[in-house]
Amino acid sequence: MLSYTEENYLKALYHLMVEKDTKPEAGTNELAAYLGVKPATVNDMLKKLKDKKLITHERYGKIRLQTSGRKLAIEIVRKHRLWETFLYEKLDFNWHEVHDVAEQLEHIQSPKLIEKLDAFLNYPSFDPHGDPIPDKDGNMPKSQRRPLSKSVEGCRVVILGVSEHSELFLNYLSDNHIGLNDKFTVERITPFDETMRLSSKKNPDILVSNKAANKIQVTCLRSDCGCGKM
């Protein structure tokens, strides 16, 4: 059985290699920066994971997930996102609150509990932040997402997720009445700083900075707006 810290390292490696950049390896300093720890601390943990044959890593070299390590990482991601969905949909947690609680719940070692949780939630494909939830076999649902910042004027979009989960950012979206599955029209993009003016049925005038638009994931509802060519 792995410790909580070992599981967190595997999940972090999966995020860096698969979800962030789709690359086969990660660096020690990159992993340390992501976890907010010193490289020396990372090296000590990498040795433990290597001894358990979950990763490959040579001193001063890159880190790779072995098949067993990748499988465990996906299982942890699956549990985390199912718990986030449960907290959000069934217990009325806000979407900025679910991550920290799910960080604790993801370490529960009960496959039967997770399968029953998945069934209870009616087998969701995406969590409250729009991140894909692996199925019991480790398969990820496909989603045609791109940053809102890639949209053009006149584009009609639906919000599918976010790439940042901080409370500050999620509160910014809530304050602007922007949530998952909401639909907006891009009315205008300011040439100077690329601030977007959006409209919806709830709010006809929403200003979104380019920084925020880069972190909002959408898909276009029109086939003729030109977004797919960007």
N, C-alpha and C positions, 0 to 999 in steps of 0.2 A: 504494500500500500504506500502511496506517495504522501508526503507532507503537503500542507496547504501551500507552502512556499514553492515546492517543486511543481505543483500544479499551476501556480501562477506564472512560473517561468515558461512552462510549456505553452500556456495560453498566449503569453506575450510573444514568444517566438512565432507562433502560428499567425498572430496578427501582423507582425513585421514582415514575414515571408509571403504569406498567402493573401491576406486581406488588404494590406497597405500597398505593396509594390509588386506582388506576384513574382517573387524571385526565390531561388532555391536555397539561399543562405543569408545569414545576418552576421554583423560584427559584434564583438564584445562591447565596444564603446557605444554602439547603437542600442544594444539591449540595456546597458546600464542607464543610458539617458532616458529610455522609455520607462524603465522601472523606477527611476529616481534614486539609484544606488551607486556606489563606487565600483569601478571596474574590478577591483580586487575581490569584492563581495561576489560579483558575477562569476569570476573564475572559480571560486570555491564551489558554487552551486553547479556550474557546468561540469566539474569533475564528478559530482554525485550523479548527475543525469547521464553522463557518459558511462560511468560504472554500471548503471542500470540499463545500458544499451538503448537509451531513448533518443540520444543525439550522437552525432559525430563531431569531434572538435579536437584540433591540435593546438598546442600553445601558440599564441599570436595568430592563429588561423581563424577562418570563418566557421560559423556554427551551422549545422544542418540537422533537421529533424529526421530521425529514422522512421520507418513505417509505423512502428509501435508508438513512438512519441507523437507522431502526427495524429494517430487514431485517438490517443488519450486526450490530446489538445482539442480535437473536434468534439469529443464527449463533454469536456468541460464547457466549451463554448455553447453547446446545445443546452446543457443544464442552466447555464447563466441566463440565456435568452428566454428559455421557457419560464424561469422564475420571474424575470422582468415582466413578461406578458401576464403572468398570473397576478402579480402585485398591481399592475396597471389596470387590468380589465376587471378583476374580481374584488380587489381590496381598495380600489380608488386611490392608489398612490399617484402622485404627479410624475410626469415622465422624467423629471430631474431627480426624483427620490429613489427610483427603482434600482439604479446601478449599485449603490453601496450595499443595499440589503441583499441583492442577488449575488454580490461578491462573497457573502457569508454562506448563502444557501447552496451555491454551486458545488461546495465540497462534500455535500451529503452523499454517502455511498449506498445508494439503493436504486438499482436499475428498475425494479418494479414500481417504485414511487414515481420515477421520471416518466415511465411509460403511461402510468395512470394519469399523471399531470398533463401529458401531451394529449391524451384522449379527452380529458375533462375540458381542455381548452379548444377541442375540436381541431387538433392538428394544425396549429398556426404555422404559416410560412415565414412571417416576419415579426420581429419584436416591436415594442413601442417606439423605438428610435428608427425603425425601418430596416434594421439589420437582419440578414437572412438567418433562419433557424435550421440547422442541419436536421435531417430526419434520423430515424434510429439506425440507418445504415451509413450515416455520415454524408449523405448527398445534400448539396446546397441547392435551394430553389434559385432559379435564374430571375434576374431583374434588370430591365433596361434603364438603369439610372444614370444620370449625369448631373453636374452642378447646375444650379439655376443660373449662374453667371454665364453659361454658354447659350442662354436663350437670346432671342432677338425680339424686337418690338413687334407686338401683335401676336406673340406666341401664347397659347393657352396651355397651362401646365397643371399637373397634380403633384402634390408633395408626397414623395415616397420614403424619405428618411433624412437623416442628418449625419454628417461625418464628425461632429464634435458633440460630446455628451455633457459638457460642463454645465453646472447650474446657471452660471451667468449667461451663457448662450441660449439655453433652453428657456430661461425666463425672458430673454430678449424676444424670442419667437412668440411666446405666450402673450407678452405685452402688445405685440403687433398682430395678434389674432391669427397666427400662422401655426397650423398643426398638421399631423399626418392625414393624408387623403383629402386635404383641402384643395380647392381648385382656384387658380388665379389667371388673370390675363396680364401680360407684360405690356403696360400702356406706354411707358417711355423709359429710355436709358439715357441718363445725362452723359454727354460726351466727355466732360472734364474728368469726373471721377467714377463713372460707370454706375452711379447710384440708380437703382431701379424703382420705378413707380408701378406698383401692382394694384389690381382691383379685384374684388370678389363680391359676391352677393351680400356678405356681411359688412364689408368695408370697401368703399370705392376708392380709397386713397391711402396706400401703404407704401412707405419709403423703406427700401432695403439697401444697405450698403454693399459694396462689392465684396468686402471681407466676409460679410454674412452670406451673401449669395453663393460664394465659393463653397460654403459648408452645408448648403441646403440641396438635397438630392431630389430631382424631379424627373418626370417623363413628359414628353410633349403629347398633347391630345389632338394636335393637327398634323397632317402629313405634308402640308404645303408651306410651312412657315420658314423653312430653311435651316432649322436648328441642327438637323442631322448632317448638314454639310460643313458644320463648324468643327 
